[in-house]
Amino acid sequence: MKICEVYFFKMLKIAYHPIYNHPLPEGHRFPMEKYELLPRQLLHEGTCSEENFFEPEFPEEKHILDVHEANYFKRLRNLNLSKKEIRKSGFPLSEVLVKREMIIADGTMKAVHYSLENGISFNIAGGTHHAYTNRAEAFCLLNDQAIAARYLQQKKLAKKILIVDLDVHQGNGTAEIFQNDDSVFTFSMHGKGNYPFKKEKSDLDIEVPDGSGDDQYLKLLKEILPDLIEKQKPDFIFYLSGVDILETDKLGRLSCTVNGCKERDRFVLQTCHDLNIPVQCSMGGGYSKEIKVIIEAHANTYRLAREIYF
C-alpha cells in the first residue's frame, strides 16, 4: 500500500487590493500612496513574495450590519451622507471609496482565518478605529477590526477577543461599538493630547503624556499588556499597529523613534506568539512628512512577523 504524506507549510498571509490606494485631491494630508509603496517594499527586499498576498473581495453585507447601523450603511452605500458627515470622514465621498472600505473589511475578515492557521496575519490597510456604529470619522468609514471580531464570534471561532490599539489616536469608534459587550475587551494606549479631544471610554485607556519617548512608552506597554492578557484570557487578539507614535509624525504628539516603534511591535507579536494566541494586524495611521519613514516603520512590523513566526 502506498502511503501519501501531506505537508502543510505555514505562510504569512497579507490582505492587499489595488483599490486600497485611492486617489485623493492634490495636497490631501492622508498618505494614501503608502498602500502601494509598502507591499512594493516588502517584495523588493524579499520579506514577502507574491504568494504571501491575497486579494479580498466584497463581503456579505450582513457582516457589516452586525456592527454598523443599517440606516448609516444604506446612506453610505447610496452616497447620501450630509456635507457635515462627509467633512468629518476626512475623505471626498464616492462610490469607489465605499467599495474600498468594504473590501478592506473583507480583507480583515478573511485574514482572521489565516491567523487561526498560522498564528498571525495582516491587512495592508485597515485599523479604521474611528468608525462608529452610525458614522464615519477621521479617515474611517467602516470599522474593519470590529467587523472581523463579530464575524469571528458568529462563526464560533473565538469567544473572548482582545483589541490592542496602539495607534497614537484613541480608538473611539471601537470603544463605542463594544461599550456594552463584555466578550470584546478594548484596550487603547494613545497620546493624551491627541485627537479625539473628547474621548470615548474603552475598557482600558492608557493616556501617554505628550512628548513621551521610547523608554516611557515601552515601560508602560510592557507593564500593562502581559497582565491584561493574563486577566482577560482572550482566544484571539486584534492588533492595530499605527506608526503615528513617531516623533516625526505630523498629527501625533509623542516622540518615539523608528527603533522604539519596532520594539513595540516586537513585544506585542512575541507576546502573542509565546502565549499561542492568534493575532491579526491592521496598519492604522502614520503621517510622517517623509513617506520613506512611514514605509520603514510599517515594514518593520512585517519583518518581525516573519522573524518571530516563520
C-alpha positions in Angstrom: 0.0 0.0 0.0 1.3 3.4 -1.0 1.5 5.9 1.8 0.9 9.5 0.9 2.4 12.2 3.1 0.9 15.7 3.1 2.9 18.6 4.3 1.3 21.9 5.4 3.6 24.9 5.2 2.8 27.9 7.4 3.0 31.2 5.5 2.5 34.8 6.3 -0.7 35.9 4.6 -1.4 39.6 3.9 -4.6 41.2 2.5 -4.0 43.6 -0.3 -6.1 45.1 -3.1 -5.1 47.8 -5.6 -8.2 49.7 -4.6 -6.5 50.5 -1.3 -4.5 53.2 -3.0 -7.4 55.5 -3.5 -6.9 58.8 -5.5 -7.3 61.9 -3.4 -7.2 65.6 -4.2 -3.7 67.1 -4.5 -2.4 68.3 -1.2 -4.6 66.0 0.9 -2.9 65.1 4.2 -3.6 61.4 4.1 -0.6 59.5 2.7 -2.7 57.1 0.5 0.4 56.1 -1.5 1.7 54.1 1.4 -0.7 51.3 0.4 1.1 50.8 -2.9 4.6 51.5 -1.6 4.5 49.2 1.4 3.8 45.9 -0.5 6.3 47.0 -3.2 9.0 47.5 -0.5 8.2 44.1 1.1 8.6 42.4 -2.2 11.7 44.3 -3.2 13.6 43.4 0.0 12.5 39.8 0.0 10.5 39.9 3.2 7.5 38.7 1.1 6.8 37.1 -2.2 3.7 37.4 -4.4 2.2 34.3 -2.8 2.2 35.9 0.6 -0.6 38.3 -0.6 -4.2 37.5 -1.1 -6.9 39.8 -2.7 -10.0 40.5 -0.7 -13.4 40.9 -2.3 -16.8 42.4 -1.4 -18.0 41.0 1.9 -21.5 39.9 2.6 -23.3 43.0 3.9 -24.8 41.1 6.8 -21.3 41.1 8.5 -21.1 44.9 8.1 -24.6 45.3 9.6 -23.6 43.2 12.6 -21.5 46.3 13.6 -22.9 49.3 11.7 -26.4 50.7 11.8 -28.5 49.8 8.8 -29.5 53.4 8.1 -25.9 54.6 8.2 -24.7 51.9 5.9 -27.6 52.4 3.5 -26.9 56.2 3.3 -23.1 55.5 2.9 -23.8 53.0 0.0 -26.1 55.5 -1.7 -23.6 58.3 -1.2 -26.3 60.1 0.8 -24.3 61.4 3.7 -24.7 65.0 4.7 -21.9 67.6 4.0 -21.1 67.6 7.7 -20.8 63.8 7.8 -18.6 63.8 4.7 -16.4 66.5 6.2 -16.0 64.5 9.4 -15.0 61.4 7.4 -12.0 63.3 6.0 -12.4 61.9 2.5 -14.4 63.1 -0.5 -17.3 60.6 -0.7 -17.5 58.4 -3.9 -18.7 55.0 -5.0 -15.1 53.8 -5.3 -14.3 54.9 -1.8 -17.2 53.0 -0.4 -16.1 49.9 -2.3 -12.6 50.4 -1.0 -13.9 50.4 2.6 -15.9 47.3 2.1 -13.0 45.4 0.6 -10.7 46.5 3.4 -13.2 45.0 5.9 -13.3 41.8 3.9 -9.5 41.7 4.0 -9.5 41.7 7.8 -12.3 39.1 8.0 -10.5 36.7 5.6 -7.2 37.4 7.4 -8.5 36.0 10.7 -8.7 32.5 9.2 -5.0 32.7 8.3 -4.3 33.9 11.8 -6.0 30.8 13.2 -4.0 28.6 10.8 -0.6 30.3 11.1 -0.7 32.3 14.2 -0.7 35.7 12.5 -2.0 37.6 9.5 -2.0 41.2 8.2 -4.1 43.7 6.3 -2.0 46.3 4.4 -4.8 48.7 5.2 -7.4 48.8 7.9 -7.2 49.9 11.5 -10.2 52.1 10.9 -10.9 52.6 14.6 -12.6 56.0 14.4 -15.7 54.5 12.6 -18.7 54.4 14.9 -21.8 52.2 14.6 -23.6 55.1 12.9 -21.0 57.5 11.5 -17.7 58.0 9.8 -14.8 59.9 11.3 -11.2 60.8 10.7 -10.5 58.7 7.5 -12.6 55.7 8.9 -15.9 54.8 7.4 -16.3 51.1 8.3 -14.6 49.6 11.4 -12.7 46.6 9.9 -11.4 45.0 13.1 -14.8 45.4 14.9 -16.5 43.8 11.9 -13.9 40.9 11.9 -14.3 40.5 15.7 -18.1 40.0 15.4 -17.5 37.7 12.4 -15.1 35.5 14.4 -17.7 35.2 17.2 -20.6 34.4 14.9 -18.5 31.7 13.2 -17.8 30.4 16.7 -14.1 30.7 16.1 -13.5 32.8 19.2 -15.4 33.6 22.4 -13.2 36.3 24.1 -11.4 38.9 22.0 -8.9 41.5 22.9 -8.3 44.5 20.7 -4.9 46.1 21.3 -4.9 49.5 19.7 -1.5 51.2 19.8 -2.3 54.0 17.3 -1.4 57.4 18.7 -5.2 58.3 18.5 -7.7 56.7 20.8 -9.9 54.0 19.1 -13.0 56.0 19.9 -15.2 54.2 17.3 -14.1 50.8 18.5 -14.8 51.8 22.1 -18.3 52.9 21.3 -19.1 49.8 19.3 -18.2 47.4 22.1 -19.1 49.6 25.1 -21.8 47.1 26.2 -20.1 43.9 25.0 -18.1 42.1 27.6 -16.9 39.5 25.1 -14.7 42.1 23.3 -12.2 43.9 25.5 -11.0 47.2 24.1 -7.5 48.4 25.1 -6.3 51.7 23.7 -2.9 53.2 24.5 -2.7 56.6 22.9 -1.4 60.2 23.1 -3.1 62.1 25.9 -3.1 65.4 23.9 -4.1 63.8 20.6 -7.3 63.7 18.7 -10.0 62.8 19.5 -10.2 65.6 22.1 -13.4 64.3 23.5 -12.6 60.6 24.0 -14.8 57.6 24.5 -14.4 55.1 27.3 -12.6 51.9 26.2 -12.4 49.0 28.6 -8.9 50.2 29.3 -7.5 53.6 28.2 -3.9 54.5 28.8 -3.1 58.1 28.0 0.6 58.6 27.2 1.8 62.2 28.0 2.8 64.4 25.1 6.4 64.2 24.2 6.9 60.7 25.7 9.8 58.8 24.1 10.7 55.2 23.7 11.6 54.5 27.3 8.5 55.8 28.9 6.2 54.4 26.2 7.7 50.9 26.2 7.8 50.8 30.0 4.1 51.4 30.1 3.3 48.8 27.5 5.5 46.1 29.0 3.9 46.7 32.4 0.3 46.6 31.1 0.0 44.1 28.3 1.1 40.8 29.9 -1.1 41.3 32.9 -4.0 42.4 30.7 -3.8 39.2 28.7 -3.4 37.1 31.8 -6.6 38.6 33.2 -8.7 38.6 30.1 -7.5 35.3 28.6 -8.5 36.1 25.0 -8.9 33.5 22.3 -7.9 36.0 19.7 -6.1 39.4 19.5 -6.6 42.2 17.0 -3.5 44.5 16.9 -3.7 48.0 15.5 -0.1 48.9 14.8 -0.2 52.6 13.8 3.1 54.2 13.4 1.9 57.7 14.2 3.7 57.4 17.6 6.8 58.6 15.9 8.4 61.9 16.7 8.3 62.8 13.0 4.5 62.3 12.8 2.7 65.4 11.7 -0.5 64.5 13.6 0.9 62.8 16.6 2.3 64.3 19.8 4.6 61.5 21.0 8.4 61.3 20.4 9.1 57.6 19.7 11.9 56.6 17.3 11.6 54.1 14.5 13.5 51.6 16.6 11.2 52.3 19.5 8.2 51.6 17.4 9.9 48.4 16.2 10.5 47.3 19.7 6.8 48.0 20.5 5.8 45.7 17.6 8.3 43.0 18.6 7.0 42.9 22.2 3.3 42.6 21.1 4.0 40.0 18.4 6.4 38.0 20.6 3.9 38.0 23.5 1.1 36.7 21.2 3.4 34.1 19.8 4.7 32.9 23.1 1.2 32.6 24.5 -0.1 30.9 21.4 -2.8 33.5 20.8 -3.7 34.1 17.2 -3.3 37.8 16.2 -4.5 39.8 13.2 -2.7 43.1 12.4 -4.1 46.1 10.7 -1.8 49.0 9.8 -3.6 52.1 11.2 -2.1 55.6 11.0 1.2 57.1 10.1 1.6 60.7 8.9 5.3 61.5 9.0 6.4 64.1 6.5 8.7 61.8 4.6 6.9 58.8 3.2 10.0 56.6 3.5 9.8 56.9 7.3 6.2 55.7 7.2 7.1 52.8 5.0 10.2 51.8 7.0 8.2 51.8 10.3 5.3 49.8 8.8 7.7 47.4 7.1 9.3 46.6 10.4 6.1 45.0 11.6 6.1 42.5 8.7 9.8 41.8 9.1 9.3 41.0 12.8 6.3 38.7 12.0 8.5 36.8 9.5 11.3 36.6 12.1 9.1 35.5 15.0 6.6 33.2 13.3 8.2 31.8 10.3 
